[in-house]
Amino acid sequence: MTPATVALVLSSESDKLALLALKQKLTNGVPNALPSWNNSLHFCEWQGVTCGHRHMRVSVLNLEHQNWGGTLGPPLENLTFLRSLILSNINLHGQIPEQIGRLKRLQILDLSHNNVHGQIPIHLNNCSKLEVVNLLYNKLTGKFPSWFGLGSMTRLNKLLLGANDLVGTIPPSLGNLSCLQNITVARNHLEGSIPHVLGRLSNLKELNLGLNNLSGVVPNSLYNLSNIQIFVLGENQLFGVLPSNIQLAFPHLRAFLIGSNKFNGTFPSSISNITGLQGFDISSNGFTGPIPPTLGSLKKLEKFSICDNSFGSGRAQDLDFLSSLTNCTRLKILLLDWNEFGGALPDLIGNFSTHLTSFSMAVNQISGMIPEGIGKLIGLTNFIMVDNYLEGSIPDSIGKLKNLVRLALQENKLSGYIPTAIGNLTMLSELYLHTNQFEGSIPLSLKYCTRMQSFGVSGNNLSGNIPNQAFGNLEGLINLDLSTNSFTGSIPLEFGNLKHLSILHLYENKLSGEIPPELGACSGLTELLLERNLFRGRIPSFLGAFGSLELLDLSNNNFSSTIPA
């Protein structure tokens, strides 16, 4: 062998030994892990290993989606030709070893979705060829490294540190990393202001600073980032006014998410010109004024959330913009809660996208009836109209919403009977109708809603017996509130089938008879409120054995004994 050949063989052998040593660390001794890593195959053919053709040295180590629970260790430093280290979602523990700084050829580092803790080692700054650092979803602590942008990592284009426990401020030195295309540091504990120098990063396509404690005015320089596609500042304490020409600032925008901050001003009408927009969330801010009727040009829009602002004026024309949204054929989520919208729901809401899953206008000033056209929204899973001025009856067309999971119509002026069509909603988990003017009885068809977990009709004019056939079938029920009505008769024995029941409110009715012993099967009850009825007989001893019971009120009845200890 020539000296060069000998050197190549020895180098390759060192890679093999490094891999075997690393296997012991990574797999934590899990039996049968990486079965191909044995002498029957050349190490370049082992699972997750890729070698360069010229030197036959390990260039890529990609081992994802395992549950080993191991650690990284010093053997890593011997893989000196390594360009990509991808160890995401393998339940990795421990710290990032400082020896990682010796991997001078490293371009991609992905340790995301693990349990890595400790600080990000400064030695990483020695890896001058790094292009991607992905440490998302770990338990990293310490300050956001100020050395990013001060060293030799000039090629870095993705810096993904989100969902950790990093503290401190965002270092201005990030502005030196001119190749950056993605900065994701959401879900940490960062504070202070956003450095204005981030506006220099002309290649930036994604900026995600959400879910931190950032404060201050959003620097105007950020609106110079004309290549931005994803812009996320949500859930901080930032404030400012959005630029009127936002379509010129962000012509390629796909997601604009700044909810839960302190922004103010009017709705940025020019957003209608950003035709690639998919997600728009400015909820929980201080915006005011009308919504423009030009949103129909957003053909790719999937989420539109403007809840918890002061949009609208309580007038009939407030909802004129809804007609334009019928052109947004990909719309899935429409959240308009907690504003000042007036007017009635137009029947044209039935022309919304059949992909619409969530439609919420809770806590506004909406009047009129629920339009019959609601039944056309066959993809709807959540329909929330809490605390408005809706009147009339619930249309039978509601029964066409076979995918509905949550129906919340409480605190309105709805009247008439609860429609039997409710029984068609077999996916329904939550039904809230309390504080309305419903009359009649609870429909027996409710028995078909076998996925029901919460049912509330308190504060209505309902009467008759509590239908045992209906509730006996709802074995997954957790919360049941029939209070403040005019129900008569006794507590159904079938309530004993409700083994998961936690809250039972029957107060302020005309119920009579004794508390049935079958109720003793509901041992997980935390609230049992039966006051102001016509119950009689002895208070059952099993109530004293309910260890989870926090609220019990049997007052203003005709019981002949005291509450058992």
C-alpha positions in Angstrom: 0.0 0.0 0.0 1.1 3.5 -0.7 1.3 5.9 2.3 -1.7 7.7 1.0 -3.7 4.5 0.8 -2.6 3.5 4.4 -3.7 7.0 5.6 -7.1 6.6 3.9 -7.6 3.1 5.5 -6.6 4.4 8.9 -8.9 7.4 8.6 -11.8 5.2 7.5 -11.2 2.9 10.4 -11.2 5.9 12.8 -14.7 6.8 11.5 -15.9 3.3 12.1 -14.7 3.3 15.6 -16.2 6.7 16.2 -19.5 5.5 14.9 -19.5 2.4 17.2 -18.6 4.5 20.2 -21.3 7.0 19.3 -23.8 4.2 18.9 -23.3 3.3 22.6 -23.9 6.9 23.6 -26.9 7.6 21.4 -28.8 4.3 21.9 -28.2 4.2 25.6 -27.7 0.4 25.3 -31.2 -0.2 23.8 -31.2 -3.8 22.5 -31.2 -4.4 18.8 -30.8 -0.7 18.0 -29.1 0.0 14.7 -28.9 -3.7 13.7 -27.1 -3.0 10.4 -24.1 -1.5 12.3 -22.0 -4.6 12.3 -19.0 -6.1 10.5 -21.1 -7.8 7.8 -21.5 -4.4 6.1 -19.1 -1.6 5.4 -19.9 1.2 7.7 -20.7 3.5 4.8 -23.7 1.1 4.2 -25.0 1.3 7.8 -28.4 2.8 8.5 -28.3 6.6 8.5 -24.7 6.8 7.3 -23.6 8.4 4.1 -20.0 8.6 3.0 -18.2 10.8 0.5 -17.2 9.0 -2.7 -13.6 10.3 -2.8 -12.4 9.6 0.8 -15.0 7.2 2.0 -15.4 9.2 5.1 -18.7 9.8 6.9 -20.3 13.0 5.6 -23.9 12.6 6.8 -25.3 11.0 9.9 -29.1 11.0 9.8 -30.8 9.0 12.6 -34.3 10.4 13.2 -37.5 9.3 15.0 -36.2 6.8 17.6 -36.8 6.6 21.3 -33.3 5.8 22.6 -32.8 8.3 25.4 -29.1 8.5 24.9 -26.6 11.4 24.8 -24.0 12.9 22.4 -20.4 12.5 23.4 -16.7 13.0 22.5 -16.7 10.3 19.8 -18.4 12.8 17.6 -15.3 14.9 17.2 -13.5 12.1 15.3 -16.0 12.4 12.4 -14.0 15.2 10.9 -15.6 15.0 7.4 -19.1 15.3 8.8 -21.3 17.8 6.9 -24.7 16.9 8.2 -25.6 15.8 11.7 -29.4 15.1 11.9 -30.5 13.5 15.2 -34.0 14.9 15.6 -36.7 13.2 17.7 -34.5 10.5 19.2 -35.2 11.4 22.8 -31.7 12.7 23.1 -30.7 13.9 26.6 -27.7 15.6 28.1 -25.9 18.7 26.8 -24.4 19.6 23.4 -20.7 18.6 23.8 -18.1 21.3 23.3 -16.3 18.9 21.0 -18.9 19.7 18.3 -16.8 22.8 17.6 -14.1 20.6 16.0 -16.4 19.6 13.1 -15.0 22.2 10.8 -16.9 20.9 7.8 -20.3 20.8 9.5 -23.0 22.5 7.5 -26.3 21.2 9.0 -26.9 20.6 12.7 -30.3 19.3 13.6 -30.9 18.2 17.2 -34.6 19.3 17.2 -37.4 17.6 19.2 -35.3 16.2 21.9 -34.5 16.8 25.6 -31.1 18.4 25.2 -30.5 20.9 28.1 -27.8 23.3 29.2 -26.4 26.2 27.2 -25.6 26.4 23.5 -21.8 26.0 23.6 -19.8 28.9 22.3 -17.5 26.3 20.5 -20.3 26.0 17.9 -19.0 29.3 16.6 -15.9 27.5 15.3 -18.0 25.7 12.7 -17.6 28.4 10.1 -19.4 26.4 7.3 -22.7 26.0 9.3 -25.7 26.8 7.2 -28.5 25.3 9.4 -28.7 25.3 13.2 -31.9 23.5 14.2 -32.4 23.1 18.0 -36.1 23.5 18.1 -38.1 21.9 20.9 -35.5 21.1 23.5 -34.8 22.3 27.0 -31.9 24.6 26.4 -31.3 27.4 28.9 -29.1 30.4 29.4 -29.0 33.6 27.5 -29.5 33.9 23.8 -25.9 33.5 22.5 -24.6 37.0 21.8 -21.7 35.5 19.8 -24.1 34.6 16.9 -23.0 37.1 14.2 -19.7 37.9 15.8 -17.7 34.9 14.7 -17.2 33.0 11.5 -20.7 31.6 10.8 -21.2 33.9 7.8 -23.0 31.2 5.8 -25.8 30.6 8.3 -29.2 30.8 6.7 -31.4 29.0 9.2 -31.3 29.7 13.0 -34.0 27.7 14.7 -33.9 28.0 18.5 -37.7 28.0 19.2 -39.5 26.2 22.0 -36.6 26.2 24.5 -36.0 28.1 27.8 -33.6 30.8 26.5 -33.6 34.2 28.3 -32.1 37.6 27.7 -32.4 39.8 24.6 -32.1 39.2 20.9 -28.5 40.3 20.1 -28.0 43.0 17.5 -25.1 40.9 16.1 -27.7 38.8 14.3 -27.9 41.7 11.9 -24.4 40.7 10.6 -25.6 37.3 9.4 -26.5 38.5 5.9 -27.4 35.0 4.6 -30.1 34.4 7.1 -33.4 33.3 5.6 -35.1 32.0 8.7 -34.9 33.2 12.4 -37.2 31.2 14.6 -36.8 31.9 18.4 -40.5 31.6 19.4 -41.6 30.0 22.7 -38.7 31.2 24.8 -38.4 33.8 27.5 -36.7 36.6 25.6 -37.3 40.2 26.6 -36.3 43.7 25.5 -36.9 45.2 22.1 -36.4 43.9 18.6 -33.1 45.1 17.3 -33.6 47.5 14.4 -30.5 46.0 12.6 -32.6 42.9 11.8 -34.0 45.1 9.0 -30.6 44.6 7.2 -31.3 40.9 6.6 -32.6 41.4 3.1 -32.7 37.6 2.4 -34.9 36.9 5.4 -38.0 34.9 4.5 -39.2 33.8 7.9 -39.1 35.8 11.2 -40.8 34.1 14.1 -40.4 35.8 17.5 -43.8 34.8 18.9 -44.5 33.7 22.5 -41.8 35.7 24.3 -41.8 38.7 26.5 -40.5 41.2 23.9 -41.7 44.8 24.3 -41.3 48.2 22.7 -42.2 49.6 19.3 -41.7 47.3 16.3 -38.8 49.0 14.4 -39.8 50.4 11.0 -36.7 48.7 9.5 -38.5 45.3 9.7 -40.9 46.6 7.0 -38.0 46.8 4.7 -37.7 43.0 4.6 -39.3 42.6 1.2 -38.6 38.9 0.9 -40.5 38.0 4.1 -43.1 35.2 3.7 -43.7 34.3 7.4 -43.9 37.2 9.9 -44.8 36.1 13.5 -44.6 38.5 16.5 -47.7 37.1 18.3 -48.0 36.9 22.1 -45.5 39.5 23.2 -45.9 43.1 24.5 -45.1 44.9 21.3 -46.9 48.0 20.0 -47.0 50.3 17.0 -49.1 51.1 14.0 -49.0 48.9 10.9 -47.8 50.6 7.7 -50.5 51.7 5.3 -48.6 50.2 2.3 -48.0 46.8 3.9 -48.4 45.1 0.4 -45.3 47.0 -0.7 -43.4 46.1 2.4 -44.2 42.4 2.2 -45.3 41.5 -1.3 -44.6 37.7 -0.8 -46.3 37.4 2.6 -48.0 34.1 3.4 -48.5 34.4 7.1 -48.9 37.6 9.2 -49.4 36.7 12.8 -49.2 39.5 15.4 -52.0 38.6 17.8 -51.9 39.3 21.5 -49.8 42.4 21.5 -50.6 46.2 21.8 -50.8 47.3 18.2 -53.4 50.0 17.4 -54.7 51.9 14.4 -57.1 50.8 11.7 -57.3 47.6 9.7 -54.5 47.5 7.1 -56.7 47.6 4.0 -53.8 47.1 1.6 -53.4 43.5 2.9 -56.1 42.7 0.3 -53.4 43.1 -2.4 -51.2 40.4 -1.0 -52.8 37.6 -3.0 -50.5 34.8 -1.6 -51.7 35.4 2.0 -52.7 32.2 3.8 -52.8 33.1 7.5 -53.8 36.5 9.0 -54.0 37.0 12.8 -54.2 40.4 14.5 -56.3 39.3 17.4 -56.1 40.7 20.9 -54.7 44.1 20.0 -56.3 47.6 19.9 -57.4 48.0 16.3 -60.5 49.9 15.5 -62.7 50.9 12.6 -64.4 49.0 9.7 -63.2 45.9 7.8 -62.8 46.6 4.1 -65.0 44.8 1.6 -62.0 43.9 -0.6 -60.8 40.7 1.1 -62.2 38.5 -1.6 -58.9 38.8 -3.6 -57.2 36.7 -0.9 -57.9 33.4 -2.8 -55.4 31.4 -0.7 -56.6 32.7 2.7 -57.1 29.8 5.2 -57.1 31.6 8.6 -58.6 35.1 9.3 -58.6 36.1 13.0 -59.3 39.6 14.2 -61.0 38.8 17.5 -60.6 40.8 20.7 -60.2 44.2 19.1 -62.7 47.1 18.6 -63.7 46.6 15.0 -67.2 47.6 14.0 -69.6 50.3 15.3 -72.7 48.3 16.3 -74.3 49.2 12.9 -76.0 47.1 10.3 -73.3 47.7 7.7 -70.5 46.3 9.9 -70.8 42.8 8.4 -70.8 43.9 4.7 -67.2 42.6 4.5 -68.5 39.0 4.9 -69.7 38.9 1.3 -66.2 39.3 0.1 -65.0 36.4 2.2 -67.2 34.1 0.2 -64.6 34.3 -2.5 -62.0 32.9 -0.2 -62.6 29.3 -1.2 -59.8 27.9 1.0 -60.9 29.6 4.2 -60.9 27.2 7.2 -60.9 29.5 10.3 -62.9 32.7 10.7 -62.6 34.2 14.1 -64.4 37.6 14.7 -65.1 37.4 18.5 -64.9 40.2 21.0 -65.5 43.2 18.7 -68.3 45.7 18.3 -69.9 44.3 15.1 -73.6 45.0 14.7 -76.0 43.9 12.1 -77.5 40.5 11.2 -75.8 37.4 9.9 -76.6 37.4 6.2 -77.8 34.2 4.5 -74.8 34.4 2.2 -72.7 32.9 5.0 -73.9 29.6 3.5 -71.7 30.5 0.5 -68.5 30.4 2.6 -66.0 27.7 1.8 -67.1 24.2 2.6 -63.6 23.9 4.0 -64.6 26.2 6.8 -64.1 24.4 10.2 -64.4 27.3 12.7 -66.8 30.2 12.6 -66.9 32.4 15.7 -68.5 35.8 16.3 -68.9 35.6 20.1 -69.3 38.7 22.2 -70.5 41.2 19.6 -73.8 42.9 18.9 -75.1 40.6 16.2 -78.9 40.5 15.9 -81.5 38.7 13.8 -81.9 35.0 13.2 -79.4 32.3 12.5 -79.7 32.0 8.7 -81.0 28.7 7.2 -77.9 28.8 5.0 -75.7 27.7 7.9 -76.5 24.1 6.9 -74.4 24.5 3.8 -71.2 24.7 5.8 -70.7 21.0 6.0 -67.1 21.2 7.1 -67.9 23.2 10.2 -66.6 21.7 13.5 -67.0 24.9 15.7 -69.9 27.4 15.5 -69.6 30.0 18.3 -72.1 32.8 18.6 -72.0 33.4 22.4 -73.3 36.7 23.9 -75.0 38.4 21.1 -78.6 39.4 20.4 -79.7 36.5 18.2 -83.4 35.7 18.2 -85.8 33.2 16.7 -85.3 29.5 16.6 -82.3 27.3 15.7 -82.9 26.4 12.0 -83.4 22.7 11.3 -80.6 23.0 8.7 -78.2 22.9 11.7 -78.7 19.1 11.5 -76.7 19.0 8.3 -73.5 19.9 10.0 -72.4 16.3 10.6 -68.9 17.3 11.6 -69.9 19.8 14.2 -68.0 19.2 17.5 -68.8 22.4 19.4 -72.0 24.5 19.2 -72.1 27.5 21.5 -75.2 29.7 21.3 -75.5 30.7 24.9 -76.4 34.2 26.1 -78.7 35.3 23.2 -82.4 35.7 22.8 -83.1 32.5 20.9 -86.5 30.9 21.5 -88.7 28.0 20.3 -87.9 24.4 20.8 -84.5 22.8 20.7 -84.6 21.1 17.3 -84.7 17.3 17.1 -82.2 17.7 14.2 -79.6 18.1 17.0 -79.6 14.3 17.1 -78.0 14.2 13.6 -74.9 15.8 15.1 -73.2 12.6 16.1 -69.8 14.2 16.4 -71.0 16.8 18.8 -68.9 17.1 22.0 -70.1 20.4 23.5 -73.5 22.0 23.2 -74.2 25.2 25.1 -77.6 26.8 24.9 -77.9 28.4 28.3 -79.4 31.9 29.0 -81.8 32.0 26.1 -85.6 31.6 25.9 -86.0 28.0 24.8 -89.1 26.2 25.8 -90.5 22.7 25.6 -88.5 19.6 26.5 -85.1 18.2 25.7 -85.4 16.2 22.4 -85.0 12.4 22.7 -82.8 12.5 19.6 -80.1 13.8 21.9 -79.3 10.1 22.6 -77.6 9.8 19.3 -75.0 12.4 20.3 -72.9 9.7 22.0 -69.7 11.8 22.0 -71.2 14.5 24.1 -69.0 15.7 27.0 -70.6 19.0 27.9 -74.3 19.9 27.7 -75.7 23.2 29.1 -79.2 24.6 28.9 -79.5 26.5 32.1 -81.5 29.7 32.3 -84.2 28.8 29.8 -88.0 27.9 30.0 -87.6 24.2 29.4 -90.0 21.9 31.1 -91.2 18.3 31.4 -89.2 15.3 32.6 -85.5 15.0 32.1 -85.5 12.3 29.3 -83.8 9.2 30.7 -83.4 7.7 27.3 -81.4 10.6 26.1 -79.0 11.0 28.9 -78.5 7.4 29.8 -76.9 7.0 26.4 -74.3 9.8 26.8 -71.8 7.8 28.8 -68.9 10.2 28.1 -70.7 13.2 29.6 -68.5 15.2 32.0 -70.5 18.4 32.5 -74.3 18.6 32.7 -76.1 21.8 33.5 -79.9 21.8 33.4 -80.3 24.4 36.1 -82.8 27.3 36.3 -85.6 25.8 34.2 -88.9 24.2 35.0 -88.0 20.5 34.8 -90.3 18.2 36.8 -90.2 14.6 37.8 -87.2 12.8 39.4 -83.5 12.4 38.6 -83.3 9.7 36.0 -81.8 6.4 37.3 -79.8 6.3 34.0 -77.6 9.1 35.4 -75.8 6.2 37.1 -74.4 5.3 33.6 -72.5 8.6 33.5 -69.3 7.3 35.1 -67.2 10.3 33.9 -69.6 13.0 35.2 -67.7 15.7 37.1 -70.3 18.6 37.2 -74.0 18.1 37.7 -76.2 21.3 38.1 -79.9 20.7 38.5 -80.7 23.7 40.8 -83.7 25.9 40.5 -86.1 23.5 38.9 -89.2 21.6 40.1 -87.6 18.2 40.5 -88.9 15.9 43.1 -88.4 12.4 44.6 -85.3 11.1 46.2 -81.7 11.2 45.1 -81.4 7.8 43.4 -78.8 5.4 44.7 -77.6 4.9 41.1 -76.0 8.4 41.4 -73.5 6.8 43.7 -71.8 5.4 40.6 -70.7 8.9 39.7 -67.9 8.9 42.2 -65.8 11.5 40.3 -68.3 14.3 40.9 -66.7 17.6 41.8 -69.8 19.7 41.8 -73.4 18.6 42.7 -75.8 21.5 43.0 -79.4 20.5 43.6 -80.7 23.4 45.6 -84.2 25.0 45.2 -86.1 21.9 44.1 -88.7 19.6 45.7 -86.4 16.7 46.6 -87.3 14.7 49.7 -86.2 11.7 51.7 -82.9 10.9 53.2 -79.6 12.3 51.9 -77.7 9.2 50.7 -74.6 8.3 52.6 -72.6 7.8 49.4 -72.3 11.6 49.1 -70.0 11.6 52.1 -67.7 9.1 50.3 -67.2 11.3 47.1 -63.6 12.2 47.7 -63.5 14.6 44.7 -66.6 16.6 45.7 -65.8 20.3 46.1 -69.2 21.9 45.8 -72.3 20.4 47.3 -75.6 22.4 47.7 -78.8 20.6 48.7 -80.5 23.6 50.3 -84.1 24.6 49.9 -85.5 21.1 49.5 -87.5 18.8 51.7 -84.7 16.3 52.8 -85.3 14.5 56.1 -81.7 14.1 57.1 -78.4 16.0 57.2 -75.5 15.7 54.8 -73.4 12.7 55.9 -69.9 13.3 57.1 
